[in-house]
């Protein structure tokens, strides 16, 4: 019986191949399938909290984007940052806020996703949850995005509408911290 000889060169080469394989898989997944994210700041509080980590679907941006979807967009402040915001206004709509009520094409918008206790605490502190704005008339390919934490969010009210090609991914799956695990 012939003894197998340990070949260090072969083992190193196999290890390097494995590393290259997983690097390529990681690059393909994060370029075409999911975008890893870390929430920085409180603009989406209490829906998303500072320092939460998760993934957002790159594939989904190629399909329909719906009102109230949470999206990741390229920041409009000349940085390489991305912002996480919620879709409020859709293409070809007129959006405005008067007396703490958001109107889409003149009709009040129900925002059931907002935490009622948090909204009440913000109203007690600031006198209202959402400052008056608009009207903004959206174009054919424009979306009006806002943070859920209206008093503490830089969003379309400040920087204007976002085009679909500025939306890098849709939806958020939080994996850390573990007690927040799940789809938002």
C-alpha positions in Angstrom: 0.0 0.0 0.0 1.3 3.4 -1.0 1.4 6.1 1.6 -0.1 9.5 0.7 2.4 12.2 1.1 1.4 15.6 2.5 2.0 18.2 -0.2 2.1 21.7 1.3 2.0 23.4 -2.1 -1.2 21.5 -3.1 -2.8 22.4 0.3 -2.0 26.1 0.0 -3.2 26.1 -3.6 -6.5 24.4 -2.6 -6.9 26.9 0.2 -6.3 29.9 -2.2 -8.8 28.4 -4.7 -11.4 28.2 -1.9 -10.8 31.8 -0.8 -11.1 33.0 -4.4 -14.3 31.0 -4.9 -15.9 32.5 -1.8 -14.7 36.0 -2.7 -16.3 35.7 -6.1 -19.6 34.4 -4.6 -19.6 37.3 -2.1 -19.0 39.9 -4.9 -21.8 38.4 -7.1 -24.3 38.2 -4.2 -23.6 41.8 -2.9 -23.5 43.3 -6.4 -26.6 41.6 -8.0 -28.7 40.0 -5.2 -28.6 41.7 -1.8 -27.1 44.8 -0.4 -25.6 44.6 3.1 -26.7 47.6 5.2 -26.1 49.1 8.5 -28.6 51.7 9.8 -26.8 54.9 10.9 -28.9 57.5 12.7 -32.5 57.7 13.7 -34.3 58.9 10.6 -36.3 55.7 10.4 -36.8 55.2 14.2 -38.7 53.3 15.6 -39.1 51.1 12.6 -35.3 50.8 12.2 -32.9 51.6 14.9 -29.4 53.0 14.8 -26.7 50.4 14.3 -29.1 47.6 13.1 -27.6 45.4 10.4 -29.3 43.6 7.6 -29.7 43.1 3.9 -31.8 44.8 1.3 -32.9 43.2 -2.1 -31.1 44.6 -5.1 -33.2 42.3 -7.4 -36.5 43.9 -6.1 -35.6 47.3 -7.5 -36.1 45.9 -11.0 -39.7 45.2 -10.3 -42.5 47.5 -9.1 -41.8 49.8 -6.2 -44.9 50.3 -4.0 -46.0 53.0 -1.6 -44.7 52.4 1.9 -41.8 50.2 0.7 -38.6 50.8 2.6 -35.8 51.5 0.1 -32.1 52.3 0.1 -31.1 55.3 -2.0 -27.9 57.1 -3.0 -27.6 60.1 -0.7 -28.0 63.5 -2.3 -25.4 65.2 -0.2 -22.4 64.5 -2.5 -21.2 61.7 -0.3 -20.9 58.0 -1.0 -23.5 57.3 1.7 -26.8 55.6 1.2 -30.0 56.5 3.0 -32.8 54.2 4.2 -36.2 55.8 3.6 -39.9 55.0 3.0 -41.7 55.5 -0.2 -44.6 58.0 0.4 -45.2 59.6 -3.0 -45.4 57.7 -6.3 -44.7 58.9 -9.9 -47.1 61.5 -11.3 -48.6 62.3 -7.9 -48.9 65.6 -6.0 -47.9 65.4 -2.4 -48.2 67.9 0.4 -48.7 68.1 4.2 -51.0 70.5 6.0 -51.8 70.5 9.7 -50.0 67.2 10.2 -51.9 65.3 7.4 -50.2 64.1 4.3 -52.2 64.4 1.1 -51.7 62.5 -2.1 -53.6 64.1 -5.0 -55.7 65.9 -2.4 -56.7 62.8 -0.5 -55.5 62.2 3.1 -52.9 59.4 3.4 -53.4 56.6 6.0 -50.0 55.8 7.5 -50.7 52.6 9.5 -47.0 51.7 9.7 -46.3 54.5 12.1 -46.0 53.7 15.8 -48.9 55.6 17.4 -47.2 56.0 20.8 -44.1 57.4 19.2 -46.1 59.8 17.1 -48.0 61.0 20.2 -44.7 61.6 22.1 -43.3 63.6 19.1 -46.5 65.7 18.9 -46.3 66.4 22.6 -42.7 67.5 22.2 -42.8 69.4 18.8 -46.5 70.3 18.5 -46.9 68.1 15.4 -45.3 65.0 13.8 -44.8 66.2 10.2 -44.1 69.8 9.4 -46.2 71.3 6.6 -44.6 71.0 3.1 -45.4 71.1 -0.6 -47.1 70.7 -2.7 -44.5 68.7 -4.6 -45.5 67.5 -8.1 -43.7 64.3 -9.0 -42.6 63.4 -12.5 -43.0 60.2 -14.4 -40.0 58.5 -12.7 -39.9 60.3 -9.3 -40.6 59.0 -5.8 -41.1 61.1 -2.7 -39.2 59.4 0.2 -39.5 60.2 3.9 -38.0 58.9 7.1 -40.5 57.5 9.7 -39.0 59.8 12.3 -40.3 62.9 10.6 -38.7 65.5 13.0 -35.3 63.9 12.6 -35.0 63.0 8.9 -33.4 64.6 5.9 -35.5 63.3 3.0 -37.4 64.4 -0.1 -38.9 67.4 1.9 -35.3 68.8 1.9 -33.5 67.3 -1.2 -36.4 66.7 -3.5 -37.7 63.6 -5.2 -35.6 60.5 -6.1 -35.5 58.9 -9.5 -36.0 55.1 -9.7 -32.3 54.7 -10.8 -31.3 56.3 -7.5 -33.0 53.5 -5.6 -30.3 50.8 -5.0 -32.4 48.2 -3.2 -35.9 47.6 -1.7 -37.0 46.1 1.6 -35.0 45.4 4.7 -34.2 42.1 6.5 -32.6 42.8 9.9 -30.3 40.1 11.2 -28.7 42.0 14.1 -29.5 42.6 16.9 -31.2 39.3 17.1 -34.2 40.6 19.0 -35.0 42.7 15.9 -34.5 39.7 13.5 -37.0 39.8 10.6 -38.4 41.7 7.6 -39.2 45.4 8.1 
